């Protein structure tokens, strides 16, 4: 086979170059991190502990999708506590909320799943998040529990 200006490459050399190019492309695809998007709501799996009966859920909405609840913690009485500090990564979720009527929450946990949660086939019975939820009243810790959370992406 002629390549360029009269240089001849044997077919085996061309085959080797094509194979190497394919392996290089495959290695790039395997090292590229999977897209991570946990936006949605997270609810305590099962019945919440007595001290957390007022806790409704954790909402993540980084894209500010108007069809999803705003980012923050929802309480059963309709109050939403926005995040004062929030860190979201494939291996962790950490937050503290603002104080409303003397109550605030903090959480330190990890995601049990990866990928784009809204596009995944996640059922509402399988936990996708676990960690320690802490409740504060007037700045004092009043409850703490190690909990698992399920995912709801919206209707």
MODELLER restraints for C-alpha pairs under 7 A, 6 or more apart:
rsr = mdl.restraints
at = mdl.atoms
rsr.add(forms.Gaussian(group=physical.xy_distance, feature=features.Distance(at['CA:1:A'], at['CA:8:A']), mean=5.51, stdev=0.5))
rsr.add(forms.Gaussian(group=physical.xy_distance, feature=features.Distance(at['CA:1:A'], at['CA:9:A']), mean=5.80, stdev=0.5))
rsr.add(forms.Gaussian(group=physical.xy_distance, feature=features.Distance(at['CA:1:A'], at['CA:10:A']), mean=6.59, stdev=0.5))
rsr.add(forms.Gaussian(group=physical.xy_distance, feature=features.Distance(at['CA:2:A'], at['CA:8:A']), mean=4.80, stdev=0.5))
rsr.add(forms.Gaussian(group=physical.xy_distance, feature=features.Distance(at['CA:2:A'], at['CA:9:A']), mean=6.78, stdev=0.5))
rsr.add(forms.Gaussian(group=physical.xy_distance, feature=features.Distance(at['CA:34:A'], at['CA:115:A']), mean=6.29, stdev=0.5))
rsr.add(forms.Gaussian(group=physical.xy_distance, feature=features.Distance(at['CA:35:A'], at['CA:115:A']), mean=5.59, stdev=0.5))
rsr.add(forms.Gaussian(group=physical.xy_distance, feature=features.Distance(at['CA:35:A'], at['CA:116:A']), mean=6.58, stdev=0.5))
rsr.add(forms.Gaussian(group=physical.xy_distance, feature=features.Distance(at['CA:36:A'], at['CA:90:A']), mean=6.42, stdev=0.5))
rsr.add(forms.Gaussian(group=physical.xy_distance, feature=features.Distance(at['CA:36:A'], at['CA:114:A']), mean=6.21, stdev=0.5))
rsr.add(forms.Gaussian(group=physical.xy_distance, feature=features.Distance(at['CA:36:A'], at['CA:115:A']), mean=4.53, stdev=0.5))
rsr.add(forms.Gaussian(group=physical.xy_distance, feature=features.Distance(at['CA:36:A'], at['CA:116:A']), mean=5.33, stdev=0.5))
rsr.add(forms.Gaussian(group=physical.xy_distance, feature=features.Distance(at['CA:37:A'], at['CA:115:A']), mean=6.23, stdev=0.5))
rsr.add(forms.Gaussian(group=physical.xy_distance, feature=features.Distance(at['CA:37:A'], at['CA:116:A']), mean=4.52, stdev=0.5))
rsr.add(forms.Gaussian(group=physical.xy_distance, feature=features.Distance(at['CA:37:A'], at['CA:117:A']), mean=6.13, stdev=0.5))
rsr.add(forms.Gaussian(group=physical.xy_distance, feature=features.Distance(at['CA:38:A'], at['CA:116:A']), mean=6.10, stdev=0.5))
rsr.add(forms.Gaussian(group=physical.xy_distance, feature=features.Distance(at['CA:38:A'], at['CA:117:A']), mean=5.13, stdev=0.5))
rsr.add(forms.Gaussian(group=physical.xy_distance, feature=features.Distance(at['CA:39:A'], at['CA:60:A']), mean=4.76, stdev=0.5))
rsr.add(forms.Gaussian(group=physical.xy_distance, feature=features.Distance(at['CA:39:A'], at['CA:61:A']), mean=5.05, stdev=0.5))
rsr.add(forms.Gaussian(group=physical.xy_distance, feature=features.Distance(at['CA:39:A'], at['CA:62:A']), mean=6.62, stdev=0.5))
rsr.add(forms.Gaussian(group=physical.xy_distance, feature=features.Distance(at['CA:39:A'], at['CA:117:A']), mean=6.98, stdev=0.5))
rsr.add(forms.Gaussian(group=physical.xy_distance, feature=features.Distance(at['CA:40:A'], at['CA:59:A']), mean=5.83, stdev=0.5))
rsr.add(forms.Gaussian(group=physical.xy_distance, feature=features.Distance(at['CA:40:A'], at['CA:60:A']), mean=5.34, stdev=0.5))
rsr.add(forms.Gaussian(group=physical.xy_distance, feature=features.Distance(at['CA:40:A'], at['CA:61:A']), mean=6.36, stdev=0.5))
rsr.add(forms.Gaussian(group=physical.xy_distance, feature=features.Distance(at['CA:40:A'], at['CA:151:A']), mean=6.94, stdev=0.5))
rsr.add(forms.Gaussian(group=physical.xy_distance, feature=features.Distance(at['CA:40:A'], at['CA:152:A']), mean=5.94, stdev=0.5))
rsr.add(forms.Gaussian(group=physical.xy_distance, feature=features.Distance(at['CA:40:A'], at['CA:153:A']), mean=4.58, stdev=0.5))
rsr.add(forms.Gaussian(group=physical.xy_distance, feature=features.Distance(at['CA:40:A'], at['CA:154:A']), mean=6.89, stdev=0.5))
rsr.add(forms.Gaussian(group=physical.xy_distance, feature=features.Distance(at['CA:41:A'], at['CA:57:A']), mean=6.49, stdev=0.5))
rsr.add(forms.Gaussian(group=physical.xy_distance, feature=features.Distance(at['CA:41:A'], at['CA:58:A']), mean=5.60, stdev=0.5))
rsr.add(forms.Gaussian(group=physical.xy_distance, feature=features.Distance(at['CA:41:A'], at['CA:59:A']), mean=4.48, stdev=0.5))
rsr.add(forms.Gaussian(group=physical.xy_distance, feature=features.Distance(at['CA:41:A'], at['CA:60:A']), mean=6.38, stdev=0.5))
rsr.add(forms.Gaussian(group=physical.xy_distance, feature=features.Distance(at['CA:41:A'], at['CA:151:A']), mean=5.78, stdev=0.5))
rsr.add(forms.Gaussian(group=physical.xy_distance, feature=features.Distance(at['CA:41:A'], at['CA:152:A']), mean=5.09, stdev=0.5))
rsr.add(forms.Gaussian(group=physical.xy_distance, feature=features.Distance(at['CA:41:A'], at['CA:153:A']), mean=6.18, stdev=0.5))
rsr.add(forms.Gaussian(group=physical.xy_distance, feature=features.Distance(at['CA:42:A'], at['CA:57:A']), mean=5.51, stdev=0.5))
rsr.add(forms.Gaussian(group=physical.xy_distance, feature=features.Distance(at['CA:42:A'], at['CA:58:A']), mean=5.03, stdev=0.5))
rsr.add(forms.Gaussian(group=physical.xy_distance, feature=features.Distance(at['CA:42:A'], at['CA:59:A']), mean=6.42, stdev=0.5))
rsr.add(forms.Gaussian(group=physical.xy_distance, feature=features.Distance(at['CA:42:A'], at['CA:149:A']), mean=5.61, stdev=0.5))
rsr.add(forms.Gaussian(group=physical.xy_distance, feature=features.Distance(at['CA:42:A'], at['CA:150:A']), mean=5.39, stdev=0.5))
rsr.add(forms.Gaussian(group=physical.xy_distance, feature=features.Distance(at['CA:42:A'], at['CA:151:A']), mean=4.70, stdev=0.5))
rsr.add(forms.Gaussian(group=physical.xy_distance, feature=features.Distance(at['CA:42:A'], at['CA:152:A']), mean=6.25, stdev=0.5))
rsr.add(forms.Gaussian(group=physical.xy_distance, feature=features.Distance(at['CA:43:A'], at['CA:56:A']), mean=6.72, stdev=0.5))
rsr.add(forms.Gaussian(group=physical.xy_distance, feature=features.Distance(at['CA:43:A'], at['CA:57:A']), mean=4.78, stdev=0.5))
rsr.add(forms.Gaussian(group=physical.xy_distance, feature=features.Distance(at['CA:43:A'], at['CA:58:A']), mean=6.67, stdev=0.5))
rsr.add(forms.Gaussian(group=physical.xy_distance, feature=features.Distance(at['CA:43:A'], at['CA:149:A']), mean=5.10, stdev=0.5))
rsr.add(forms.Gaussian(group=physical.xy_distance, feature=features.Distance(at['CA:43:A'], at['CA:150:A']), mean=5.36, stdev=0.5))
rsr.add(forms.Gaussian(group=physical.xy_distance, feature=features.Distance(at['CA:43:A'], at['CA:151:A']), mean=6.58, stdev=0.5))
rsr.add(forms.Gaussian(group=physical.xy_distance, feature=features.Distance(at['CA:44:A'], at['CA:147:A']), mean=6.80, stdev=0.5))
rsr.add(forms.Gaussian(group=physical.xy_distance, feature=features.Distance(at['CA:44:A'], at['CA:148:A']), mean=5.99, stdev=0.5))
rsr.add(forms.Gaussian(group=physical.xy_distance, feature=features.Distance(at['CA:44:A'], at['CA:149:A']), mean=4.46, stdev=0.5))
rsr.add(forms.Gaussian(group=physical.xy_distance, feature=features.Distance(at['CA:44:A'], at['CA:150:A']), mean=6.45, stdev=0.5))
rsr.add(forms.Gaussian(group=physical.xy_distance, feature=features.Distance(at['CA:45:A'], at['CA:127:A']), mean=6.87, stdev=0.5))
rsr.add(forms.Gaussian(group=physical.xy_distance, feature=features.Distance(at['CA:45:A'], at['CA:148:A']), mean=5.60, stdev=0.5))
rsr.add(forms.Gaussian(group=physical.xy_distance, feature=features.Distance(at['CA:45:A'], at['CA:149:A']), mean=4.97, stdev=0.5))
rsr.add(forms.Gaussian(group=physical.xy_distance, feature=features.Distance(at['CA:45:A'], at['CA:150:A']), mean=5.76, stdev=0.5))
rsr.add(forms.Gaussian(group=physical.xy_distance, feature=features.Distance(at['CA:51:A'], at['CA:143:A']), mean=6.18, stdev=0.5))
rsr.add(forms.Gaussian(group=physical.xy_distance, feature=features.Distance(at['CA:54:A'], at['CA:75:A']), mean=5.48, stdev=0.5))
rsr.add(forms.Gaussian(group=physical.xy_distance, feature=features.Distance(at['CA:54:A'], at['CA:76:A']), mean=5.10, stdev=0.5))
rsr.add(forms.Gaussian(group=physical.xy_distance, feature=features.Distance(at['CA:55:A'], at['CA:74:A']), mean=6.58, stdev=0.5))
rsr.add(forms.Gaussian(group=physical.xy_distance, feature=features.Distance(at['CA:55:A'], at['CA:75:A']), mean=4.63, stdev=0.5))
rsr.add(forms.Gaussian(group=physical.xy_distance, feature=features.Distance(at['CA:55:A'], at['CA:76:A']), mean=5.91, stdev=0.5))
rsr.add(forms.Gaussian(group=physical.xy_distance, feature=features.Distance(at['CA:56:A'], at['CA:74:A']), mean=5.17, stdev=0.5))
rsr.add(forms.Gaussian(group=physical.xy_distance, feature=features.Distance(at['CA:56:A'], at['CA:75:A']), mean=4.69, stdev=0.5))
rsr.add(forms.Gaussian(group=physical.xy_distance, feature=features.Distance(at['CA:56:A'], at['CA:76:A']), mean=5.13, stdev=0.5))
rsr.add(forms.Gaussian(group=physical.xy_distance, feature=features.Distance(at['CA:57:A'], at['CA:73:A']), mean=5.73, stdev=0.5))
rsr.add(forms.Gaussian(group=physical.xy_distance, feature=features.Distance(at['CA:57:A'], at['CA:74:A']), mean=5.25, stdev=0.5))
rsr.add(forms.Gaussian(group=physical.xy_distance, feature=features.Distance(at['CA:58:A'], at['CA:72:A']), mean=6.12, stdev=0.5))
rsr.add(forms.Gaussian(group=physical.xy_distance, feature=features.Distance(at['CA:58:A'], at['CA:73:A']), mean=4.68, stdev=0.5))
rsr.add(forms.Gaussian(group=physical.xy_distance, feature=features.Distance(at['CA:58:A'], at['CA:74:A']), mean=6.50, stdev=0.5))
rsr.add(forms.Gaussian(group=physical.xy_distance, feature=features.Distance(at['CA:59:A'], at['CA:69:A']), mean=6.47, stdev=0.5))
rsr.add(forms.Gaussian(group=physical.xy_distance, feature=features.Distance(at['CA:59:A'], at['CA:70:A']), mean=6.64, stdev=0.5))
rsr.add(forms.Gaussian(group=physical.xy_distance, feature=features.Distance(at['CA:59:A'], at['CA:71:A']), mean=4.86, stdev=0.5))
rsr.add(forms.Gaussian(group=physical.xy_distance, feature=features.Distance(at['CA:59:A'], at['CA:72:A']), mean=5.23, stdev=0.5))
rsr.add(forms.Gaussian(group=physical.xy_distance, feature=features.Distance(at['CA:59:A'], at['CA:73:A']), mean=6.05, stdev=0.5))
rsr.add(forms.Gaussian(group=physical.xy_distance, feature=features.Distance(at['CA:60:A'], at['CA:71:A']), mean=4.72, stdev=0.5))
rsr.add(forms.Gaussian(group=physical.xy_distance, feature=features.Distance(at['CA:60:A'], at['CA:72:A']), mean=6.83, stdev=0.5))
rsr.add(forms.Gaussian(group=physical.xy_distance, feature=features.Distance(at['CA:61:A'], at['CA:68:A']), mean=6.90, stdev=0.5))
rsr.add(forms.Gaussian(group=physical.xy_distance, feature=features.Distance(at['CA:61:A'], at['CA:70:A']), mean=5.97, stdev=0.5))
rsr.add(forms.Gaussian(group=physical.xy_distance, feature=features.Distance(at['CA:61:A'], at['CA:71:A']), mean=5.06, stdev=0.5))
rsr.add(forms.Gaussian(group=physical.xy_distance, feature=features.Distance(at['CA:64:A'], at['CA:70:A']), mean=6.87, stdev=0.5))
rsr.add(forms.Gaussian(group=physical.xy_distance, feature=features.Distance(at['CA:68:A'], at['CA:154:A']), mean=6.54, stdev=0.5))
rsr.add(forms.Gaussian(group=physical.xy_distance, feature=features.Distance(at['CA:71:A'], at['CA:82:A']), mean=6.57, stdev=0.5))
rsr.add(forms.Gaussian(group=physical.xy_distance, feature=features.Distance(at['CA:72:A'], at['CA:80:A']), mean=6.38, stdev=0.5))
rsr.add(forms.Gaussian(group=physical.xy_distance, feature=features.Distance(at['CA:72:A'], at['CA:81:A']), mean=5.50, stdev=0.5))
rsr.add(forms.Gaussian(group=physical.xy_distance, feature=features.Distance(at['CA:72:A'], at['CA:82:A']), mean=4.30, stdev=0.5))
rsr.add(forms.Gaussian(group=physical.xy_distance, feature=features.Distance(at['CA:72:A'], at['CA:83:A']), mean=5.42, stdev=0.5))
rsr.add(forms.Gaussian(group=physical.xy_distance, feature=features.Distance(at['CA:73:A'], at['CA:80:A']), mean=5.57, stdev=0.5))
rsr.add(forms.Gaussian(group=physical.xy_distance, feature=features.Distance(at['CA:73:A'], at['CA:81:A']), mean=5.10, stdev=0.5))
rsr.add(forms.Gaussian(group=physical.xy_distance, feature=features.Distance(at['CA:73:A'], at['CA:82:A']), mean=6.43, stdev=0.5))
rsr.add(forms.Gaussian(group=physical.xy_distance, feature=features.Distance(at['CA:74:A'], at['CA:80:A']), mean=4.52, stdev=0.5))
rsr.add(forms.Gaussian(group=physical.xy_distance, feature=features.Distance(at['CA:74:A'], at['CA:81:A']), mean=6.44, stdev=0.5))
rsr.add(forms.Gaussian(group=physical.xy_distance, feature=features.Distance(at['CA:81:A'], at['CA:97:A']), mean=5.81, stdev=0.5))
rsr.add(forms.Gaussian(group=physical.xy_distance, feature=features.Distance(at['CA:81:A'], at['CA:98:A']), mean=5.89, stdev=0.5))
rsr.add(forms.Gaussian(group=physical.xy_distance, feature=features.Distance(at['CA:81:A'], at['CA:100:A']), mean=6.69, stdev=0.5))
rsr.add(forms.Gaussian(group=physical.xy_distance, feature=features.Distance(at['CA:82:A'], at['CA:97:A']), mean=5.60, stdev=0.5))
rsr.add(forms.Gaussian(group=physical.xy_distance, feature=features.Distance(at['CA:82:A'], at['CA:98:A']), mean=5.88, stdev=0.5))
rsr.add(forms.Gaussian(group=physical.xy_distance, feature=features.Distance(at['CA:83:A'], at['CA:95:A']), mean=6.64, stdev=0.5))
rsr.add(forms.Gaussian(group=physical.xy_distance, feature=features.Distance(at['CA:83:A'], at['CA:96:A']), mean=5.88, stdev=0.5))
rsr.add(forms.Gaussian(group=physical.xy_distance, feature=features.Distance(at['CA:83:A'], at['CA:97:A']), mean=4.25, stdev=0.5))
rsr.add(forms.Gaussian(group=physical.xy_distance, feature=features.Distance(at['CA:83:A'], at['CA:98:A']), mean=6.00, stdev=0.5))
rsr.add(forms.Gaussian(group=physical.xy_distance, feature=features.Distance(at['CA:84:A'], at['CA:96:A']), mean=5.59, stdev=0.5))
rsr.add(forms.Gaussian(group=physical.xy_distance, feature=features.Distance(at['CA:84:A'], at['CA:97:A']), mean=4.83, stdev=0.5))
rsr.add(forms.Gaussian(group=physical.xy_distance, feature=features.Distance(at['CA:84:A'], at['CA:98:A']), mean=5.20, stdev=0.5))
rsr.add(forms.Gaussian(group=physical.xy_distance, feature=features.Distance(at['CA:85:A'], at['CA:95:A']), mean=5.31, stdev=0.5))
rsr.add(forms.Gaussian(group=physical.xy_distance, feature=features.Distance(at['CA:85:A'], at['CA:96:A']), mean=5.32, stdev=0.5))
rsr.add(forms.Gaussian(group=physical.xy_distance, feature=features.Distance(at['CA:85:A'], at['CA:97:A']), mean=6.85, stdev=0.5))
rsr.add(forms.Gaussian(group=physical.xy_distance, feature=features.Distance(at['CA:86:A'], at['CA:94:A']), mean=5.80, stdev=0.5))
rsr.add(forms.Gaussian(group=physical.xy_distance, feature=features.Distance(at['CA:86:A'], at['CA:95:A']), mean=4.36, stdev=0.5))
rsr.add(forms.Gaussian(group=physical.xy_distance, feature=features.Distance(at['CA:86:A'], at['CA:96:A']), mean=6.76, stdev=0.5))
rsr.add(forms.Gaussian(group=physical.xy_distance, feature=features.Distance(at['CA:87:A'], at['CA:93:A']), mean=5.74, stdev=0.5))
rsr.add(forms.Gaussian(group=physical.xy_distance, feature=features.Distance(at['CA:87:A'], at['CA:94:A']), mean=5.13, stdev=0.5))
rsr.add(forms.Gaussian(group=physical.xy_distance, feature=features.Distance(at['CA:87:A'], at['CA:95:A']), mean=6.32, stdev=0.5))
rsr.add(forms.Gaussian(group=physical.xy_distance, feature=features.Distance(at['CA:88:A'], at['CA:94:A']), mean=6.69, stdev=0.5))
rsr.add(forms.Gaussian(group=physical.xy_distance, feature=features.Distance(at['CA:90:A'], at['CA:111:A']), mean=6.46, stdev=0.5))
rsr.add(forms.Gaussian(group=physical.xy_distance, feature=features.Distance(at['CA:90:A'], at['CA:114:A']), mean=6.43, stdev=0.5))
rsr.add(forms.Gaussian(group=physical.xy_distance, feature=features.Distance(at['CA:91:A'], at['CA:110:A']), mean=5.38, stdev=0.5))
rsr.add(forms.Gaussian(group=physical.xy_distance, feature=features.Distance(at['CA:91:A'], at['CA:111:A']), mean=5.75, stdev=0.5))
rsr.add(forms.Gaussian(group=physical.xy_distance, feature=features.Distance(at['CA:92:A'], at['CA:109:A']), mean=5.65, stdev=0.5))
rsr.add(forms.Gaussian(group=physical.xy_distance, feature=features.Distance(at['CA:92:A'], at['CA:110:A']), mean=4.06, stdev=0.5))
rsr.add(forms.Gaussian(group=physical.xy_distance, feature=features.Distance(at['CA:92:A'], at['CA:111:A']), mean=5.92, stdev=0.5))
rsr.add(forms.Gaussian(group=physical.xy_distance, feature=features.Distance(at['CA:93:A'], at['CA:108:A']), mean=6.07, stdev=0.5))
rsr.add(forms.Gaussian(group=physical.xy_distance, feature=features.Distance(at['CA:93:A'], at['CA:109:A']), mean=5.29, stdev=0.5))
rsr.add(forms.Gaussian(group=physical.xy_distance, feature=features.Distance(at['CA:93:A'], at['CA:110:A']), mean=5.60, stdev=0.5))
rsr.add(forms.Gaussian(group=physical.xy_distance, feature=features.Distance(at['CA:94:A'], at['CA:107:A']), mean=5.43, stdev=0.5))
rsr.add(forms.Gaussian(group=physical.xy_distance, feature=features.Distance(at['CA:94:A'], at['CA:108:A']), mean=4.53, stdev=0.5))
rsr.add(forms.Gaussian(group=physical.xy_distance, feature=features.Distance(at['CA:94:A'], at['CA:109:A']), mean=6.28, stdev=0.5))
rsr.add(forms.Gaussian(group=physical.xy_distance, feature=features.Distance(at['CA:95:A'], at['CA:106:A']), mean=5.49, stdev=0.5))
rsr.add(forms.Gaussian(group=physical.xy_distance, feature=features.Distance(at['CA:95:A'], at['CA:107:A']), mean=5.33, stdev=0.5))
rsr.add(forms.Gaussian(group=physical.xy_distance, feature=features.Distance(at['CA:95:A'], at['CA:108:A']), mean=6.79, stdev=0.5))
rsr.add(forms.Gaussian(group=physical.xy_distance, feature=features.Distance(at['CA:96:A'], at['CA:105:A']), mean=5.78, stdev=0.5))
rsr.add(forms.Gaussian(group=physical.xy_distance, feature=features.Distance(at['CA:96:A'], at['CA:106:A']), mean=4.20, stdev=0.5))
rsr.add(forms.Gaussian(group=physical.xy_distance, feature=features.Distance(at['CA:96:A'], at['CA:107:A']), mean=6.56, stdev=0.5))
rsr.add(forms.Gaussian(group=physical.xy_distance, feature=features.Distance(at['CA:97:A'], at['CA:104:A']), mean=5.58, stdev=0.5))
rsr.add(forms.Gaussian(group=physical.xy_distance, feature=features.Distance(at['CA:97:A'], at['CA:105:A']), mean=5.51, stdev=0.5))
rsr.add(forms.Gaussian(group=physical.xy_distance, feature=features.Distance(at['CA:97:A'], at['CA:106:A']), mean=6.39, stdev=0.5))
rsr.add(forms.Gaussian(group=physical.xy_distance, feature=features.Distance(at['CA:98:A'], at['CA:104:A']), mean=6.01, stdev=0.5))
rsr.add(forms.Gaussian(group=physical.xy_distance, feature=features.Distance(at['CA:102:A'], at['CA:137:A']), mean=5.30, stdev=0.5))
rsr.add(forms.Gaussian(group=physical.xy_distance, feature=features.Distance(at['CA:102:A'], at['CA:138:A']), mean=4.73, stdev=0.5))
rsr.add(forms.Gaussian(group=physical.xy_distance, feature=features.Distance(at['CA:103:A'], at['CA:136:A']), mean=5.62, stdev=0.5))
rsr.add(forms.Gaussian(group=physical.xy_distance, feature=features.Distance(at['CA:103:A'], at['CA:137:A']), mean=4.65, stdev=0.5))
rsr.add(forms.Gaussian(group=physical.xy_distance, feature=features.Distance(at['CA:103:A'], at['CA:138:A']), mean=6.45, stdev=0.5))
rsr.add(forms.Gaussian(group=physical.xy_distance, feature=features.Distance(at['CA:104:A'], at['CA:135:A']), mean=6.07, stdev=0.5))
rsr.add(forms.Gaussian(group=physical.xy_distance, feature=features.Distance(at['CA:104:A'], at['CA:136:A']), mean=5.19, stdev=0.5))
rsr.add(forms.Gaussian(group=physical.xy_distance, feature=features.Distance(at['CA:104:A'], at['CA:137:A']), mean=6.65, stdev=0.5))
rsr.add(forms.Gaussian(group=physical.xy_distance, feature=features.Distance(at['CA:105:A'], at['CA:134:A']), mean=5.55, stdev=0.5))
rsr.add(forms.Gaussian(group=physical.xy_distance, feature=features.Distance(at['CA:105:A'], at['CA:135:A']), mean=4.64, stdev=0.5))
rsr.add(forms.Gaussian(group=physical.xy_distance, feature=features.Distance(at['CA:105:A'], at['CA:136:A']), mean=5.98, stdev=0.5))
rsr.add(forms.Gaussian(group=physical.xy_distance, feature=features.Distance(at['CA:106:A'], at['CA:133:A']), mean=5.90, stdev=0.5))
rsr.add(forms.Gaussian(group=physical.xy_distance, feature=features.Distance(at['CA:106:A'], at['CA:134:A']), mean=5.18, stdev=0.5))
rsr.add(forms.Gaussian(group=physical.xy_distance, feature=features.Distance(at['CA:106:A'], at['CA:135:A']), mean=6.68, stdev=0.5))
rsr.add(forms.Gaussian(group=physical.xy_distance, feature=features.Distance(at['CA:107:A'], at['CA:131:A']), mean=6.83, stdev=0.5))
rsr.add(forms.Gaussian(group=physical.xy_distance, feature=features.Distance(at['CA:107:A'], at['CA:132:A']), mean=5.59, stdev=0.5))
rsr.add(forms.Gaussian(group=physical.xy_distance, feature=features.Distance(at['CA:107:A'], at['CA:133:A']), mean=4.56, stdev=0.5))
rsr.add(forms.Gaussian(group=physical.xy_distance, feature=features.Distance(at['CA:107:A'], at['CA:134:A']), mean=6.22, stdev=0.5))
rsr.add(forms.Gaussian(group=physical.xy_distance, feature=features.Distance(at['CA:108:A'], at['CA:131:A']), mean=5.53, stdev=0.5))
rsr.add(forms.Gaussian(group=physical.xy_distance, feature=features.Distance(at['CA:108:A'], at['CA:132:A']), mean=5.46, stdev=0.5))
rsr.add(forms.Gaussian(group=physical.xy_distance, feature=features.Distance(at['CA:108:A'], at['CA:133:A']), mean=6.86, stdev=0.5))
rsr.add(forms.Gaussian(group=physical.xy_distance, feature=features.Distance(at['CA:109:A'], at['CA:130:A']), mean=5.44, stdev=0.5))
rsr.add(forms.Gaussian(group=physical.xy_distance, feature=features.Distance(at['CA:109:A'], at['CA:131:A']), mean=3.71, stdev=0.5))
rsr.add(forms.Gaussian(group=physical.xy_distance, feature=features.Distance(at['CA:109:A'], at['CA:132:A']), mean=6.17, stdev=0.5))
rsr.add(forms.Gaussian(group=physical.xy_distance, feature=features.Distance(at['CA:110:A'], at['CA:129:A']), mean=5.79, stdev=0.5))
rsr.add(forms.Gaussian(group=physical.xy_distance, feature=features.Distance(at['CA:110:A'], at['CA:130:A']), mean=5.67, stdev=0.5))
rsr.add(forms.Gaussian(group=physical.xy_distance, feature=features.Distance(at['CA:110:A'], at['CA:131:A']), mean=6.27, stdev=0.5))
rsr.add(forms.Gaussian(group=physical.xy_distance, feature=features.Distance(at['CA:111:A'], at['CA:128:A']), mean=5.78, stdev=0.5))
rsr.add(forms.Gaussian(group=physical.xy_distance, feature=features.Distance(at['CA:111:A'], at['CA:129:A']), mean=4.41, stdev=0.5))
rsr.add(forms.Gaussian(group=physical.xy_distance, feature=features.Distance(at['CA:111:A'], at['CA:130:A']), mean=6.56, stdev=0.5))
rsr.add(forms.Gaussian(group=physical.xy_distance, feature=features.Distance(at['CA:112:A'], at['CA:128:A']), mean=4.74, stdev=0.5))
rsr.add(forms.Gaussian(group=physical.xy_distance, feature=features.Distance(at['CA:112:A'], at['CA:129:A']), mean=5.37, stdev=0.5))
rsr.add(forms.Gaussian(group=physical.xy_distance, feature=features.Distance(at['CA:113:A'], at['CA:128:A']), mean=5.53, stdev=0.5))
rsr.add(forms.Gaussian(group=physical.xy_distance, feature=features.Distance(at['CA:118:A'], at['CA:153:A']), mean=5.34, stdev=0.5))
rsr.add(forms.Gaussian(group=physical.xy_distance, feature=features.Distance(at['CA:124:A'], at['CA:150:A']), mean=5.63, stdev=0.5))
rsr.add(forms.Gaussian(group=physical.xy_distance, feature=features.Distance(at['CA:124:A'], at['CA:151:A']), mean=5.96, stdev=0.5))
rsr.add(forms.Gaussian(group=physical.xy_distance, feature=features.Distance(at['CA:124:A'], at['CA:152:A']), mean=6.64, stdev=0.5))
rsr.add(forms.Gaussian(group=physical.xy_distance, feature=features.Distance(at['CA:125:A'], at['CA:150:A']), mean=6.31, stdev=0.5))
rsr.add(forms.Gaussian(group=physical.xy_distance, feature=features.Distance(at['CA:126:A'], at['CA:150:A']), mean=5.91, stdev=0.5))
rsr.add(forms.Gaussian(group=physical.xy_distance, feature=features.Distance(at['CA:127:A'], at['CA:148:A']), mean=5.82, stdev=0.5))
rsr.add(forms.Gaussian(group=physical.xy_distance, feature=features.Distance(at['CA:127:A'], at['CA:149:A']), mean=5.13, stdev=0.5))
rsr.add(forms.Gaussian(group=physical.xy_distance, feature=features.Distance(at['CA:127:A'], at['CA:150:A']), mean=4.45, stdev=0.5))
rsr.add(forms.Gaussian(group=physical.xy_distance, feature=features.Distance(at['CA:128:A'], at['CA:149:A']), mean=6.11, stdev=0.5))
rsr.add(forms.Gaussian(group=physical.xy_distance, feature=features.Distance(at['CA:128:A'], at['CA:150:A']), mean=5.54, stdev=0.5))
rsr.add(forms.Gaussian(group=physical.xy_distance, feature=features.Distance(at['CA:128:A'], at['CA:151:A']), mean=6.49, stdev=0.5))
rsr.add(forms.Gaussian(group=physical.xy_distance, feature=features.Distance(at['CA:129:A'], at['CA:148:A']), mean=5.75, stdev=0.5))
rsr.add(forms.Gaussian(group=physical.xy_distance, feature=features.Distance(at['CA:129:A'], at['CA:149:A']), mean=5.07, stdev=0.5))
rsr.add(forms.Gaussian(group=physical.xy_distance, feature=features.Distance(at['CA:129:A'], at['CA:150:A']), mean=6.80, stdev=0.5))
rsr.add(forms.Gaussian(group=physical.xy_distance, feature=features.Distance(at['CA:130:A'], at['CA:147:A']), mean=5.64, stdev=0.5))
rsr.add(forms.Gaussian(group=physical.xy_distance, feature=features.Distance(at['CA:130:A'], at['CA:148:A']), mean=4.28, stdev=0.5))
rsr.add(forms.Gaussian(group=physical.xy_distance, feature=features.Distance(at['CA:130:A'], at['CA:149:A']), mean=6.05, stdev=0.5))
rsr.add(forms.Gaussian(group=physical.xy_distance, feature=features.Distance(at['CA:131:A'], at['CA:146:A']), mean=5.43, stdev=0.5))
rsr.add(forms.Gaussian(group=physical.xy_distance, feature=features.Distance(at['CA:131:A'], at['CA:147:A']), mean=5.62, stdev=0.5))
rsr.add(forms.Gaussian(group=physical.xy_distance, feature=features.Distance(at['CA:131:A'], at['CA:148:A']), mean=6.66, stdev=0.5))
rsr.add(forms.Gaussian(group=physical.xy_distance, feature=features.Distance(at['CA:132:A'], at['CA:144:A']), mean=6.77, stdev=0.5))
rsr.add(forms.Gaussian(group=physical.xy_distance, feature=features.Distance(at['CA:132:A'], at['CA:145:A']), mean=5.51, stdev=0.5))
rsr.add(forms.Gaussian(group=physical.xy_distance, feature=features.Distance(at['CA:132:A'], at['CA:146:A']), mean=4.36, stdev=0.5))
rsr.add(forms.Gaussian(group=physical.xy_distance, feature=features.Distance(at['CA:132:A'], at['CA:147:A']), mean=6.18, stdev=0.5))
rsr.add(forms.Gaussian(group=physical.xy_distance, feature=features.Distance(at['CA:133:A'], at['CA:144:A']), mean=5.66, stdev=0.5))
rsr.add(forms.Gaussian(group=physical.xy_distance, feature=features.Distance(at['CA:133:A'], at['CA:145:A']), mean=5.52, stdev=0.5))
rsr.add(forms.Gaussian(group=physical.xy_distance, feature=features.Distance(at['CA:133:A'], at['CA:146:A']), mean=6.42, stdev=0.5))
rsr.add(forms.Gaussian(group=physical.xy_distance, feature=features.Distance(at['CA:133:A'], at['CA:147:A']), mean=6.97, stdev=0.5))
rsr.add(forms.Gaussian(group=physical.xy_distance, feature=features.Distance(at['CA:134:A'], at['CA:143:A']), mean=5.75, stdev=0.5))
rsr.add(forms.Gaussian(group=physical.xy_distance, feature=features.Distance(at['CA:134:A'], at['CA:144:A']), mean=4.31, stdev=0.5))
rsr.add(forms.Gaussian(group=physical.xy_distance, feature=features.Distance(at['CA:134:A'], at['CA:145:A']), mean=6.66, stdev=0.5))
rsr.add(forms.Gaussian(group=physical.xy_distance, feature=features.Distance(at['CA:135:A'], at['CA:141:A']), mean=5.91, stdev=0.5))
rsr.add(forms.Gaussian(group=physical.xy_distance, feature=features.Distance(at['CA:135:A'], at['CA:142:A']), mean=5.82, stdev=0.5))
rsr.add(forms.Gaussian(group=physical.xy_distance, feature=features.Distance(at['CA:135:A'], at['CA:143:A']), mean=5.14, stdev=0.5))
rsr.add(forms.Gaussian(group=physical.xy_distance, feature=features.Distance(at['CA:135:A'], at['CA:144:A']), mean=6.28, stdev=0.5))
rsr.add(forms.Gaussian(group=physical.xy_distance, feature=features.Distance(at['CA:136:A'], at['CA:142:A']), mean=5.48, stdev=0.5))
